[in-house]
């Protein structure tokens, strides 16, 4: 499960939704912060009935995960492009 963080819903998303996802055993939960000055990805892995932080990547540093599927994402790439102001 991946969530794009929005300032208006950050508290709800990072608390209540995360707890619900853990209860139904969604194994991995990622929070993407698209802040143009400091984009980041935080990965959480389910541990029992709660999540634990498994890692964080920011800017040009890649976020690498092997499960549930191998993936590598560079947070800076999420905010790069002609639409950036």
KEVEXDREN-235344 format. One line per 10 residues: their letters; for each residue x, y negated, z negated of C-alpha. Coordinates in pm, whole numbers, plus 50000, padded with zeros to 5 digits. Each point is the difference from the previous one (the first is absolute). Layout:
N
A = X,Y,Z ~ ...
***
This chain:
85
XXXXXXXXXX = 50000,50000,50000 ~ 50136,49658,50091 ~ 49868,49670,49876 ~ 50086,49657,50136 ~ 50024,49772,49698 ~ 49786,49688,50006 ~ 50043,49734,49731 ~ 49624,49987,49941 ~ 49970,50374,49929 ~ 50348,50090,49870
XXXXXXXXXX = 49891,50067,49640 ~ 49708,50221,50105 ~ 50205,50189,50258 ~ 50300,50063,49780 ~ 49801,50109,49699 ~ 49650,50129,50052 ~ 50039,50138,50352 ~ 50335,50157,49917 ~ 49849,50179,49700 ~ 49712,50128,50213
XXXXXXXXXX = 50236,50128,50270 ~ 50206,50183,49737 ~ 49688,50160,49850 ~ 49904,50146,50337 ~ 50362,50112,50052 ~ 50107,49792,50297 ~ 50366,50100,49984 ~ 50162,49680,50128 ~ 49886,49639,49973 ~ 50189,49714,50163
XXXXXXXXXX = 49949,49629,49936 ~ 50121,49772,50279 ~ 50065,49634,49922 ~ 50018,49802,50323 ~ 50148,49685,49845 ~ 50194,49848,50294 ~ 50280,49892,49767 ~ 50033,50335,49824 ~ 49802,50290,50147 ~ 50013,50322,49800
XXXXXXXXXX = 49859,50350,49970 ~ 49956,50178,49668 ~ 49938,50374,50004 ~ 49815,50177,49720 ~ 49977,50379,49963 ~ 49731,50177,49800 ~ 50131,50155,49679 ~ 49719,50187,49825 ~ 49709,49757,49990 ~ 50198,49679,50048
XXXXXXXXXX = 50250,49850,50240 ~ 50366,49933,49935 ~ 50203,49762,50209 ~ 50215,50203,50239 ~ 50182,49715,50168 ~ 49995,49650,50141 ~ 50152,49857,50316 ~ 50015,49634,50096 ~ 50100,49790,50298 ~ 50236,50186,50237
XXXXXXXXXX = 50043,50303,49772 ~ 49802,50301,50125 ~ 49739,50181,49796 ~ 50060,50370,50059 ~ 49759,50273,49897 ~ 50001,50372,50072 ~ 49653,50089,49870 ~ 49726,50036,50089 ~ 50159,49931,50342 ~ 50348,49872,50084
XXXXXXXXXX = 49997,49626,50068 ~ 50232,49701,49994 ~ 49866,49643,49998 ~ 50196,49674,49980 ~ 49789,49742,49810 ~ 50148,49706,50194 ~ 49868,50159,50319 ~ 49646,49971,49868 ~ 50013,49620,50008 ~ 50220,49951,50306
XXXXX = 49857,49901,50334 ~ 49862,49713,50202 ~ 49696,49957,49770 ~ 50220,49905,49704 ~ 49973,49633,49910
***
